[in-house]
Amino acid sequence: MSSSFLVVDTTGKSKYPAEALAHLKGLDVRVEPLRWETEAELVAGCREADLILVTAAYVTREVLEALPELRAVVRYGVGLDRIDLEAAEELGVEVANVRGFCTNEMADHALGLILACSRRIVDDAMRVRAGGYGHDRGQRVLRLAGGTAGIIGFGAIGQALAWRLRAMDMTVVAHDPYADGAQAQATDVRLVELDELLREADIVSVHCSLTDETRGLIGH
């Protein structure tokens, strides 16, 4: 029987780039898209799998223990908080992610949210749709130029966002106990403690991995 190479995706999409599939030529592999909604469906669809690729699926201890043939889980994304790493290690299942996945897209999205909040874009759009117009917002907008942005988590995405905010003439401070000082200097960012960042920043953007250390860092 061929090895199974299952792509786990909520859409169950089955069209993949030809250049990606070309890498599998000559290998004893079959690709099986899977649409799942429950943990039971995930297990049922992956029983023969040697390796599964996941994006949104939760690969819990129960899932891992129910898949004795499984040798590896790859998340096509950065975060690993949906995979029980402790259980995977105990069961001898390798876990990997895709470093650099959507770094610029995430930084662009964060900047878009900052602009939407600071300029009240969504509030104004809803007000205009409801028939309101004019300058009587009732809520002030925030000028970004000359302000201070605080970035919590200064990895690849935090650094990409820092470049964008510096281009908007903002001072940027960052908190990350594992940050590379040289990278901070290169982006003209000052590394500070969390309480100092929260005191100084006009806006705060969080880009740290979700771990036991960071869970609840800001609050609900």
Summary of the structure (lengths in Angstrom):
residues: 220
radius of gyration: 22.0
end to end distance: 48.3
largest distance: 69.3
contacts: 601
relative contact order: 0.10
helix: 35%
strand: 20%
